[in-house]
């Protein structure tokens, strides 16, 4: 199966809002790929391409919005096909930036993380920091995931990390970040005090299976990412 061709067909269908064509691509992909492989080989690379072109003003807002909405539907449908491993994994609380595209990227990640046997709660974006902190205190998760694509999200994430450490209500809590803004600025996750960062859903799955080192906090101000 030519995966480059699948991605090309899906991209064209998404930016044109062609729902039947997009569904046909996914059907062709599913015939030769497992559900997690559809995410890895088709959905995620296409998502990254759409976001890159939009960020570089090479895609209209209309095309970007149609692509995001349609791909979200396809991701939902594919998630129902993901096999679920036996329970006993980590309790994970996940949040993301406020945009539809942020939620789409985060959803692909949490779908794969959950399929590995972890217990995931995903709130999406636009949640006030005080509500996030209250939820962490109440549910005491093992890991908090924070996804961000825009530099403007960073100050709030850093403030939350600082506050969680100052309060110390969940001593063994591990904080993991991901998303475009962290991919575009090496070392940014460490600067804001996160334990680790992941550049893709698949890297995140591998990362969560390993022990975490304590974060090395920098005293410098958070950088603005490209």
ZATIKE-671590 format. One record per atom (N, C-alpha, C): residue number from 1; x, y, z. Coordinates in Angstrom, 3 decimals, always signed. Example, Ala and Ser with C-alpha at 12.3 -4.5 7.8 and 13.67 -1.06 7.14 Angstrom:
BEGIN
   nr        xx        yy        zz
    1   +13.190    -5.690    +7.800
    1   +12.300    -4.500    +7.800
    1   +13.200    -3.300    +7.800
    2   +12.850    -2.250    +7.080
    2   +13.670    -1.060    +7.140
    2   +12.900    +0.030    +7.870
***
This chain:
BEGIN
   nr        xx        yy        zz
    1    +0.841    -1.193    +0.000
    1    +0.000    +0.000    +0.000
    1    +0.881    +1.249    +0.000
    2    +0.595    +2.173    -0.919
    2    +1.382    +3.395    -1.049
    2    +0.872    +4.417    -0.032
    3    +1.591    +4.539    +1.077
    3    +1.135    +5.425    +2.138
    3    +1.295    +6.897    +1.771
    4    +2.285    +7.203    +0.950
    4    +2.421    +8.585    +0.475
    4    +1.187    +8.989    -0.320
    5    +0.701    +8.084    -1.151
    5    -0.489    +8.369    -1.942
    5    -1.717    +8.517    -1.050
    6    -1.815    +7.671    -0.027
    6    -2.934    +7.790    +0.914
    6    -2.944    +9.161    +1.588
    7    -1.777    +9.597    +2.032
    7    -1.691   +10.899    +2.698
    7    -2.028   +12.031    +1.726
    8    -1.561   +11.912    +0.488
    8    -1.852   +12.942    -0.512
    8    -3.352   +13.009    -0.792
    9    -3.976   +11.855    -0.942
    9    -5.419   +11.818    -1.197
    9    -6.204   +12.380    -0.011
   10    -5.773   +12.021    +1.193
   10    -6.478   +12.504    +2.373
   10    -6.338   +14.013    +2.515
   11    -5.145   +14.524    +2.302
   11    -4.921   +15.968    +2.393
   11    -5.845   +16.721    +1.445
   12    -5.904   +16.280    +0.190
   12    -6.750   +16.958    -0.792
   12    -8.216   +16.896    -0.392
   13    -8.643   +15.744    +0.104
   13   -10.040   +15.612    +0.517
   13   -10.345   +16.518    +1.707
   14    -9.427   +16.604    +2.647
   14    -9.651   +17.392    +3.858
   14    -9.764   +18.883    +3.555
   15    -8.815   +19.422    +2.807
   15    -8.825   +20.870    +2.588
   15    -9.964   +21.300    +1.675
   16   -10.543   +20.354    +0.946
   16   -11.698   +20.648    +0.110
   16   -13.014   +20.289    +0.783
   17   -12.927   +19.767    +2.003
   17   -14.139   +19.384    +2.708
   17   -14.893   +18.254    +2.047
   18   -14.203   +17.403    +1.314
   18   -14.831   +16.315    +0.564
   18   -14.972   +15.099    +1.473
   19   -16.096   +14.993    +2.132
   19   -16.306   +13.951    +3.115
   19   -16.323   +12.547    +2.504
   20   -17.040   +12.315    +1.397
   20   -17.007   +10.964    +0.810
   20   -15.596   +10.531    +0.408
   21   -14.817   +11.460    -0.172
   21   -13.458   +11.117    -0.592
   21   -12.584   +10.810    +0.615
   22   -12.748   +11.581    +1.702
   22   -11.960   +11.339    +2.913
   22   -12.292    +9.984    +3.514
   23   -13.581    +9.638    +3.557
   23   -13.978    +8.330    +4.089
   23   -13.416    +7.204    +3.229
   24   -13.370    +7.412    +1.916
   24   -12.831    +6.385    +1.020
   24   -11.351    +6.147    +1.282
   25   -10.627    +7.206    +1.552
   25    -9.200    +7.063    +1.862
   25    -9.022    +6.239    +3.127
   26    -9.810    +6.534    +4.143
   26    -9.683    +5.815    +5.411
   26   -10.063    +4.348    +5.234
   27   -11.051    +4.061    +4.434
   27   -11.419    +2.674    +4.160
   27   -10.267    +1.932    +3.482
   28    -9.617    +2.600    +2.529
   28    -8.465    +1.982    +1.851
   28    -7.324    +1.763    +2.835
   29    -7.092    +2.734    +3.703
   29    -6.019    +2.605    +4.688
   29    -6.308    +1.468    +5.656
   30    -7.552    +1.378    +6.118
   30    -7.924    +0.362    +7.094
   30    -7.821    -1.046    +6.527
   31    -7.859    -1.166    +5.225
   31    -7.755    -2.490    +4.615
   31    -6.361    -3.087    +4.769
   32    -5.359    -2.237    +4.947
   32    -4.001    -2.749    +5.051
   32    -3.254    -2.355    +6.297
   33    -3.858    -1.500    +7.138
   33    -3.185    -0.999    +8.327
   33    -4.046    -1.230    +9.563
   34    -3.388    -1.471   +10.687
   34    -4.098    -1.548   +11.958
   34    -4.539    -0.135   +12.366
   35    -5.529    -0.029   +13.254
   35    -6.019    +1.307   +13.637
   35    -4.924    +2.251   +14.138
   36    -4.005    +1.745   +14.959
   36    -2.920    +2.605   +15.448
   36    -1.999    +3.019   +14.311
   37    -1.838    +2.138   +13.328
   37    -0.995    +2.461   +12.165
   37    -1.663    +3.495   +11.271
   38    -3.001    +3.500   +11.232
   38    -3.709    +4.535   +10.480
   38    -3.402    +5.903   +11.080
   39    -3.367    +5.973   +12.408
   39    -3.007    +7.224   +13.075
   39    -1.568    +7.595   +12.743
   40    -0.671    +6.622   +12.885
   40    +0.758    +6.884   +12.735
   40    +1.148    +7.232   +11.300
   41    +0.598    +6.494   +10.344
   41    +1.062    +6.606    +8.958
   41    +0.217    +7.527    +8.097
   42    -1.007    +7.807    +8.513
   42    -1.914    +8.590    +7.664
   42    -2.409    +9.851    +8.386
   43    -3.089    +9.687    +9.515
   43    -3.699   +10.841   +10.172
   43    -2.680   +11.844   +10.685
   44    -1.708   +11.378   +11.478
   44    -0.781   +12.317   +12.115
   44    +0.080   +13.080   +11.102
   45    +0.685   +12.423   +10.111
   45    +1.471   +13.197    +9.133
   45    +0.618   +14.205    +8.368
   46    -0.622   +13.841    +8.059
   46    -1.497   +14.767    +7.348
   46    -1.870   +15.943    +8.237
   47    -2.153   +15.660    +9.488
   47    -2.434   +16.723   +10.463
   47    -1.255   +17.689   +10.564
   48    -0.047   +17.176   +10.671
   48    +1.134   +18.040   +10.779
   48    +1.305   +18.895    +9.525
   49    +1.017   +18.324    +8.358
   49    +1.137   +19.088    +7.114
   49    +0.113   +20.221    +7.075
   50    -1.114   +19.919    +7.438
   50    -2.156   +20.950    +7.454
   50    -1.765   +22.086    +8.394
   51    -1.279   +21.737    +9.572
   51    -0.910   +22.767   +10.545
   51    +0.291   +23.589   +10.079
   52    +1.255   +22.932    +9.470
   52    +2.432   +23.651    +8.981
   52    +2.053   +24.646    +7.892
   53    +1.233   +24.211    +6.946
   53    +0.844   +25.099    +5.850
   53    +0.002   +26.269    +6.359
   54    -0.871   +26.000    +7.301
   54    -1.702   +27.077    +7.840
   54    -0.849   +28.067    +8.632
   55    +0.078   +27.561    +9.401
   55    +0.951   +28.429   +10.191
   55    +1.811   +29.318    +9.290
   56    +2.141   +28.814    +8.099
   56    +2.967   +29.565    +7.154
   56    +2.143   +30.362    +6.146
   57    +0.851   +30.511    +6.434
   57    -0.062   +31.271    +5.558
   57    -0.141   +30.691    +4.153
   58    -0.009   +29.379    +4.040
   58    -0.137   +28.701    +2.755
   58    -1.458   +27.957    +2.626
   59    -2.320   +28.167    +3.598
   59    -3.629   +27.522    +3.602
   59    -4.631   +28.529    +4.146
   60    -5.767   +28.647    +3.489
   60    -6.763   +29.600    +3.962
   60    -7.395   +29.124    +5.265
   61    -7.995   +30.064    +5.967
   61    -8.686   +29.708    +7.209
   61    -9.837   +28.752    +6.924
   62   -10.526   +28.962    +5.804
   62   -11.631   +28.075    +5.446
   62   -11.141   +26.653    +5.223
   63   -10.069   +26.498    +4.444
   63    -9.537   +25.161    +4.175
   63    -9.044   +24.502    +5.458
   64    -8.390   +25.288    +6.307
   64    -7.894   +24.754    +7.576
   64    -9.039   +24.298    +8.460
   65   -10.106   +25.092    +8.540
   65   -11.236   +24.739    +9.389
   65   -11.949   +23.482    +8.855
   66   -12.140   +23.409    +7.532
   66   -12.780   +22.219    +6.971
   66   -11.929   +20.980    +7.224
   67   -10.613   +21.107    +7.044
   67    -9.723   +19.969    +7.246
   67    -9.751   +19.501    +8.692
   68    -9.722   +20.456    +9.617
   68    -9.702   +20.107   +11.037
   68   -10.986   +19.412   +11.456
   69   -12.127   +19.965   +11.046
   69   -13.413   +19.382   +11.419
   69   -13.573   +17.981   +10.843
   70   -13.216   +17.809    +9.585
   70   -13.395   +16.518    +8.942
   70   -12.437   +15.475    +9.497
   71   -11.186   +15.867    +9.720
   71   -10.228   +14.907   +10.270
   71   -10.625   +14.502   +11.687
   72   -11.207   +15.412   +12.441
   72   -11.668   +15.069   +13.791
   72   -12.716   +13.955   +13.730
   73   -13.614   +14.042   +12.760
   73   -14.630   +12.991   +12.592
   73   -13.984   +11.651   +12.265
   74   -13.011   +11.660   +11.390
   74   -12.332   +10.417   +10.999
   74   -11.552    +9.824   +12.163
   75   -10.915   +10.682   +12.941
   75   -10.170   +10.221   +14.111
   75   -11.117    +9.578   +15.117
   76   -12.285   +10.182   +15.324
   76   -13.290    +9.606   +16.230
   76   -13.687    +8.204   +15.787
   77   -13.946    +8.076   +14.507
   77   -14.378    +6.773   +13.981
   77   -13.271    +5.728   +14.101
   78   -12.046    +6.134   +13.838
   78   -10.929    +5.196   +13.936
   78   -10.666    +4.796   +15.383
   79   -10.915    +5.714   +16.326
   79   -10.680    +5.426   +17.738
   79   -11.525    +4.254   +18.211
   80   -12.708    +4.111   +17.636
   80   -13.582    +3.002   +18.033
   80   -13.014    +1.654   +17.609
   81   -12.071    +1.656   +16.682
   81   -11.462    +0.415   +16.200
   81   -10.181    +0.059   +16.954
   82    -9.685    +0.990   +17.775
   82    -8.441    +0.725   +18.506
   82    -8.676    -0.357   +19.560
   83    -7.860    -1.400   +19.576
   83    -7.993    -2.399   +20.643
   83    -7.554    -1.815   +21.969
   84    -8.227    -2.206   +23.045
   84    -7.884    -1.706   +24.370
   84    -7.132    -2.770   +25.148
   85    -5.940    -2.419   +25.599
   85    -5.153    -3.342   +26.412
   85    -5.809    -3.491   +27.774
   86    -5.424    -4.532   +28.488
   86    -5.944    -4.740   +29.836
   86    -5.601    -3.544   +30.712
   87    -6.467    -3.273   +31.697
   87    -6.260    -2.135   +32.587
   87    -5.039    -2.297   +33.466
   88    -4.887    -1.384   +34.412
   88    -3.745    -1.432   +35.304
   88    -2.684    -0.421   +34.968
   89    -2.951    +0.398   +33.934
   89    -1.987    +1.422   +33.558
   89    -2.070    +2.636   +34.461
   90    -1.548    +3.735   +33.995
   90    -1.481    +4.952   +34.781
   90    -2.771    +5.764   +34.661
   91    -3.065    +6.527   +35.705
   91    -4.176    +7.473   +35.671
   91    -3.654    +8.782   +35.086
   92    -4.260    +9.217   +33.986
   92    -3.746   +10.358   +33.239
   92    -4.850   +11.392   +33.048
   93    -4.508   +12.649   +33.296
   93    -5.419   +13.763   +33.098
   93    -4.822   +14.641   +32.002
   94    -5.594   +14.900   +30.945
   94    -5.050   +15.586   +29.773
   94    -5.829   +16.852   +29.447
   95    -5.082   +17.879   +29.028
   95    -5.646   +19.157   +28.620
   95    -4.897   +19.619   +27.370
   96    -5.420   +20.662   +26.729
   96    -4.734   +21.175   +25.538
   96    -5.065   +22.645   +25.356
   97    -4.521   +23.222   +24.293
   97    -4.807   +24.604   +23.954
   97    -6.246   +24.781   +23.524
   98    -6.671   +26.034   +23.330
   98    -8.095   +26.322   +23.127
   98    -8.636   +26.074   +21.726
   99    -7.788   +25.838   +20.744
   99    -8.252   +25.746   +19.368
   99    -8.683   +24.330   +18.982
  100    -9.508   +24.253   +17.937
  100    -9.946   +22.949   +17.426
  100    -8.755   +22.092   +17.018
  101    -7.768   +22.708   +16.392
  101    -6.599   +21.956   +15.948
  101    -5.812   +21.404   +17.129
  102    -5.758   +22.164   +18.232
  102    -5.090   +21.676   +19.436
  102    -5.785   +20.417   +19.949
  103    -7.114   +20.467   +19.994
  103    -7.875   +19.326   +20.494
  103    -7.726   +18.121   +19.582
  104    -7.649   +18.357   +18.286
  104    -7.489   +17.250   +17.345
  104    -6.171   +16.525   +17.576
  105    -5.078   +17.273   +17.674
  105    -3.786   +16.644   +17.924
  105    -3.757   +15.924   +19.256
  106    -4.305   +16.569   +20.281
  106    -4.328   +15.951   +21.606
  106    -5.188   +14.697   +21.619
  107    -6.293   +14.717   +20.887
  107    -7.164   +13.546   +20.871
  107    -6.458   +12.333   +20.284
  108    -5.710   +12.527   +19.206
  108    -4.977   +11.393   +18.638
  108    -4.020   +10.801   +19.666
  109    -3.395   +11.686   +20.431
  109    -2.457   +11.219   +21.453
  109    -3.168   +10.444   +22.556
  110    -4.248   +11.005   +23.096
  110    -4.905   +10.335   +24.216
  110    -5.586    +9.046   +23.778
  111    -6.045    +8.981   +22.530
  111    -6.616    +7.725   +22.032
  111    -5.588    +6.599   +22.094
  112    -4.371    +6.885   +21.644
  112    -3.333    +5.851   +21.640
  112    -2.874    +5.528   +23.058
  113    -2.772    +6.550   +23.893
  113    -2.374    +6.321   +25.286
  113    -3.396    +5.447   +26.004
  114    -4.675    +5.713   +25.771
  114    -5.717    +4.907   +26.397
  114    -5.711    +3.481   +25.881
  115    -5.442    +3.299   +24.599
  115    -5.449    +1.958   +24.024
  115    -4.361    +1.069   +24.620
  116    -3.364    +1.684   +25.249
  116    -2.280    +0.923   +25.884
  116    -2.618    +0.500   +27.311
  117    -3.843    +0.762   +27.755
  117    -4.261    +0.318   +29.080
  117    -4.263    +1.376   +30.150
  118    -3.961    +2.626   +29.772
  118    -3.990    +3.715   +30.741
  118    -5.420    +4.229   +30.933
  119    -5.664    +4.839   +32.079
  119    -6.969    +5.410   +32.389
  119    -6.880    +6.917   +32.145
  120    -7.532    +7.362   +31.084
  120    -7.351    +8.730   +30.610
  120    -8.633    +9.542   +30.765
  121    -8.492   +10.744   +31.301
  121    -9.551   +11.743   +31.300
  121    -9.048   +12.923   +30.472
  122    -9.820   +13.292   +29.446
  122    -9.401   +14.348   +28.530
  122   -10.435   +15.461   +28.553
  123   -10.022   +16.639   +28.991
  123   -10.950   +17.767   +29.130
  123   -10.915   +18.718   +27.945
  124    -9.931   +18.569   +27.042
  124    -9.834   +19.489   +25.925
  124    -9.213   +20.814   +26.329
  125    -9.642   +21.888   +25.650
  125    -9.040   +23.195   +25.891
  125    -9.998   +24.177   +26.518
  126    -9.453   +25.336   +26.871
  126   -10.255   +26.403   +27.426
  126   -10.667   +26.222   +28.876
  127    -9.980   +25.350   +29.613
  127   -10.310   +25.113   +31.014
  127    -9.499   +26.065   +31.891
  128   -10.142   +26.807   +32.797
  128    -9.394   +27.719   +33.673
  128    -8.377   +26.966   +34.528
  129    -7.264   +27.621   +34.798
  129    -6.174   +26.986   +35.539
  129    -6.612   +26.524   +36.924
  130    -7.472   +27.317   +37.590
  130    -7.873   +26.922   +38.930
  130    -8.711   +25.644   +38.913
  131    -9.492   +25.448   +37.842
  131   -10.278   +24.222   +37.734
  131    -9.373   +23.022   +37.446
  132    -8.349   +23.235   +36.643
  132    -7.401   +22.154   +36.371
  132    -6.708   +21.723   +37.660
  133    -6.236   +22.692   +38.415
  133    -5.525   +22.381   +39.660
  133    -6.463   +21.692   +40.654
  134    -7.708   +22.157   +40.734
  134    -8.678   +21.527   +41.631
  134    -8.930   +20.075   +41.224
  135    -9.011   +19.831   +39.926
  135    -9.238   +18.467   +39.445
  135    -8.044   +17.569   +39.756
  136    -6.856   +18.111   +39.634
  136    -5.659   +17.339   +39.967
  136    -5.664   +16.972   +41.446
  137    -6.021   +17.915   +42.301
  137    -6.078   +17.636   +43.741
  137    -7.135   +16.584   +44.053
  138    -8.257   +16.651   +43.349
  138    -9.365   +15.745   +43.647
  138    -9.095   +14.326   +43.154
  139    -8.571   +14.186   +41.920
  139    -8.423   +12.856   +41.320
  139    -7.034   +12.264   +41.511
  140    -6.037   +13.097   +41.815
  140    -4.663   +12.654   +42.083
  140    -4.149   +11.708   +40.985
  141    -4.061   +12.199   +39.761
  141    -3.568   +11.353   +38.672
  141    -2.076   +11.082   +38.803
  142    -1.609   +10.087   +38.075
  142    -0.168    +9.810   +38.009
  142    +0.540   +10.802   +37.090
  143    -0.163   +11.187   +36.014
  143    +0.440   +12.041   +34.989
  143    -0.571   +13.099   +34.558
  144    -0.084   +14.317   +34.356
  144    -0.863   +15.363   +33.705
  144    -0.216   +15.654   +32.358
  145    -1.013   +15.565   +31.294
  145    -0.547   +15.884   +29.948
  145    -1.068   +17.252   +29.553
  146    -0.189   +18.092   +29.027
  146    -0.589   +19.419   +28.553
  146    -0.060   +19.606   +27.136
  147    -0.981   +19.775   +26.193
  147    -0.620   +19.955   +24.793
  147    -0.812   +21.417   +24.409
  148    +0.158   +21.984   +23.695
  148    +0.064   +23.384   +23.279
  148    +0.707   +23.561   +21.916
  149    +0.055   +24.333   +21.063
  149    +0.630   +24.605   +19.750
  149    +1.074   +26.047   +19.596
  150    +0.585   +26.935   +20.461
  150    +0.874   +28.365   +20.317
  150    +1.761   +28.868   +21.448
  151    +2.702   +29.767   +21.152
  151    +3.543   +30.347   +22.203
  151    +2.738   +31.035   +23.297
  152    +1.573   +31.559   +22.949
  152    +0.756   +32.248   +23.937
  152    +0.231   +31.355   +25.042
  153    +0.269   +30.034   +24.822
  153    -0.193   +29.103   +25.858
  153    +0.849   +28.898   +26.956
  154    +2.095   +29.238   +26.681
  154    +3.185   +28.857   +27.578
  154    +3.156   +29.516   +28.953
  155    +2.909   +30.818   +29.057
  155    +2.935   +31.426   +30.401
  155    +1.942   +30.764   +31.359
  156    +0.746   +30.446   +30.874
  156    -0.248   +29.832   +31.750
  156    +0.182   +28.427   +32.159
  157    +0.768   +27.667   +31.224
  157    +1.239   +26.326   +31.558
  157    +2.341   +26.406   +32.608
  158    +3.244   +27.351   +32.431
  158    +4.340   +27.481   +33.398
  158    +3.815   +27.872   +34.779
  159    +2.834   +28.780   +34.822
  159    +2.267   +29.178   +36.109
  159    +1.606   +27.994   +36.811
  160    +0.918   +27.163   +36.033
  160    +0.278   +25.992   +36.639
  160    +1.309   +25.019   +37.194
  161    +2.376   +24.795   +36.429
  161    +3.431   +23.900   +36.900
  161    +4.049   +24.436   +38.181
  162    +4.336   +25.737   +38.208
  162    +4.911   +26.342   +39.410
  162    +3.968   +26.201   +40.602
  163    +2.692   +26.447   +40.377
  163    +1.728   +26.377   +41.469
  163    +1.574   +24.952   +41.995
  164    +1.550   +23.979   +41.084
  164    +1.439   +22.582   +41.512
  164    +2.633   +22.178   +42.360
  165    +3.813   +22.659   +42.011
  165    +5.005   +22.313   +42.777
  165    +5.015   +23.032   +44.124
  166    +4.555   +24.270   +44.137
  166    +4.525   +25.026   +45.395
  166    +3.545   +24.401   +46.382
  167    +2.385   +23.990   +45.885
  167    +1.386   +23.379   +46.756
  167    +1.824   +21.991   +47.201
  168    +2.360   +21.215   +46.265
  168    +2.867   +19.884   +46.585
  168    +1.807   +18.900   +47.033
  169    +0.565   +19.081   +46.568
  169    -0.526   +18.212   +47.025
  169    -0.442   +16.814   +46.419
  170    +0.205   +16.706   +45.263
  170    +0.368   +15.395   +44.615
  170    +1.865   +15.205   +44.383
  171    +2.597   +14.747   +45.396
  171    +4.064   +14.740   +45.344
  171    +4.653   +13.959   +44.173
  172    +4.039   +12.859   +43.780
  172    +4.610   +12.022   +42.728
  172    +4.036   +12.322   +41.350
  173    +3.322   +13.421   +41.211
  173    +2.730   +13.790   +39.932
  173    +3.819   +14.052   +38.895
  174    +3.625   +13.488   +37.706
  174    +4.554   +13.725   +36.597
  174    +3.850   +14.582   +35.550
  175    +4.550   +15.572   +35.053
  175    +3.979   +16.520   +34.096
  175    +4.666   +16.343   +32.745
  176    +3.850   +16.057   +31.740
  176    +4.363   +15.844   +30.388
  176    +3.696   +16.845   +29.456
  177    +4.484   +17.431   +28.566
  177    +3.951   +18.401   +27.610
  177    +4.210   +17.908   +26.196
  178    +3.442   +18.457   +25.277
  178    +3.611   +18.102   +23.876
  178    +2.889   +19.112   +23.008
  179    +3.093   +18.988   +21.703
  179    +2.457   +19.914   +20.774
  179    +3.481   +20.721   +20.017
  180    +2.979   +21.439   +19.007
  180    +3.865   +22.127   +18.075
  180    +4.824   +23.103   +18.692
  181    +4.383   +23.853   +19.706
  181    +5.263   +24.870   +20.273
  181    +6.491   +24.227   +20.912
  182    +6.336   +23.056   +21.503
  182    +7.474   +22.374   +22.117
  182    +8.357   +21.704   +21.071
  183    +7.747   +21.278   +19.968
  183    +8.536   +20.667   +18.892
  183    +9.424   +21.698   +18.199
  184    +8.971   +22.941   +18.200
  184    +9.702   +23.974   +17.465
  184   +10.766   +24.676   +18.295
  185   +10.855   +24.366   +19.579
  185   +11.834   +25.041   +20.442
  185   +12.482   +24.007   +21.357
  186   +13.668   +23.577   +20.997
  186   +14.361   +22.551   +21.776
  186   +14.653   +23.054   +23.194
  187   +14.383   +22.210   +24.171
  187   +14.666   +22.547   +25.549
  187   +13.578   +23.345   +26.246
  188   +12.514   +23.685   +25.528
  188   +11.465   +24.512   +26.103
  188   +10.732   +23.804   +27.243
  189   +10.490   +22.509   +27.073
  189    +9.789   +21.756   +28.122
  189   +10.551   +21.805   +29.442
  190   +11.869   +21.656   +29.379
  190   +12.688   +21.704   +30.587
  190   +12.649   +23.097   +31.210
  191   +12.627   +24.133   +30.366
  191   +12.617   +25.502   +30.880
  191   +11.376   +25.795   +31.711
  192   +10.241   +25.222   +31.321
  192    +9.023   +25.530   +32.062
  192    +8.778   +24.540   +33.202
  193    +9.674   +23.562   +33.365
  193    +9.594   +22.680   +34.527
  193    +8.878   +21.367   +34.318
  194    +8.618   +20.984   +33.075
  194    +7.977   +19.694   +32.821
  194    +8.985   +18.564   +32.994
  195    +8.479   +17.383   +33.319
  195    +9.358   +16.230   +33.439
  195    +9.842   +15.744   +32.075
  196    +8.981   +15.863   +31.057
  196    +9.344   +15.342   +29.740
  196    +8.419   +15.942   +28.691
  197    +8.802   +15.809   +27.432
  197    +7.948   +16.238   +26.325
  197    +7.979   +15.169   +25.242
  198    +6.922   +15.146   +24.439
  198    +6.815   +14.185   +23.348
  198    +6.448   +14.930   +22.077
  199    +7.079   +14.561   +20.972
  199    +6.845   +15.253   +19.712
  199    +5.730   +14.635   +18.886
  200    +5.264   +13.457   +19.280
  200    +4.199   +12.781   +18.543
  200    +3.460   +11.848   +19.497
  201    +2.266   +11.397   +19.124
  201    +1.543   +10.453   +19.987
  201    +2.311    +9.166   +20.246
  202    +3.093    +8.729   +19.291
  202    +3.798    +7.449   +19.408
  202    +4.993    +7.582   +20.343
  203    +5.651    +8.751   +20.275
  203    +6.725    +9.033   +21.221
  203    +6.164    +9.153   +22.630
  204    +4.953    +9.706   +22.742
  204    +4.311    +9.842   +24.045
  204    +4.034    +8.474   +24.664
  205    +3.530    +7.548   +23.874
  205    +3.252    +6.197   +24.377
  205    +4.528    +5.563   +24.909
  206    +5.627    +5.687   +24.169
  206    +6.905    +5.123   +24.609
  206    +7.414    +5.825   +25.862
  207    +7.258    +7.140   +25.901
  207    +7.749    +7.927   +27.033
  207    +7.042    +7.533   +28.326
  208    +5.724    +7.346   +28.256
  208    +4.963    +7.036   +29.456
  208    +5.288    +5.669   +30.026
  209    +5.888    +4.812   +29.217
  209    +6.244    +3.477   +29.686
  209    +7.593    +3.456   +30.402
  210    +8.295    +4.600   +30.430
  210    +9.626    +4.655   +31.027
  210    +9.622    +5.465   +32.317
  211   +10.604    +5.237   +33.198
  211   +10.730    +6.072   +34.405
  211   +11.044    +7.517   +34.023
  212   +10.604    +8.454   +34.840
  212   +10.821    +9.872   +34.582
  212   +11.958   +10.392   +35.441
  213   +12.802   +11.210   +34.854
  213   +13.830   +11.909   +35.622
  213   +13.240   +13.209   +36.163
  214   +13.728   +13.705   +37.305
  214   +13.241   +14.982   +37.824
  214   +13.528   +16.097   +36.831
  215   +12.642   +17.083   +36.711
  215   +12.859   +18.179   +35.772
  215   +13.997   +19.077   +36.207
  216   +14.759   +19.568   +35.236
  216   +15.829   +20.534   +35.514
  216   +15.309   +21.911   +35.173
  217   +14.924   +22.675   +36.195
  217   +14.312   +23.970   +35.950
  217   +15.365   +25.026   +35.627
  218   +15.064   +25.845   +34.647
  218   +15.906   +26.970   +34.296
  218   +15.395   +28.223   +34.971
  219   +16.280   +29.152   +35.258
  219   +15.869   +30.420   +35.865
  219   +15.581   +31.463   +34.791
  220   +15.769   +31.109   +33.525
  220   +15.519   +32.065   +32.448
  220   +14.015   +32.183   +32.200
  221   +13.619   +33.312   +31.614
  221   +12.243   +33.475   +31.228
  221   +11.912   +32.533   +30.073
  222   +10.641   +32.129   +30.011
  222   +10.208   +31.248   +28.926
  222   +10.406   +31.927   +27.601
  223   +11.008   +31.204   +26.662
  223   +11.253   +31.766   +25.329
  223    +9.983   +31.808   +24.505
  224    +9.949   +32.707   +23.564
  224    +8.870   +32.704   +22.575
  224    +9.283   +31.757   +21.477
  225    +8.436   +30.771   +21.172
  225    +8.744   +29.785   +20.146
  225    +8.349   +30.313   +18.787
  226    +9.010   +29.748   +17.781
  226    +8.689   +30.167   +16.418
  226    +7.314   +29.692   +16.028
***
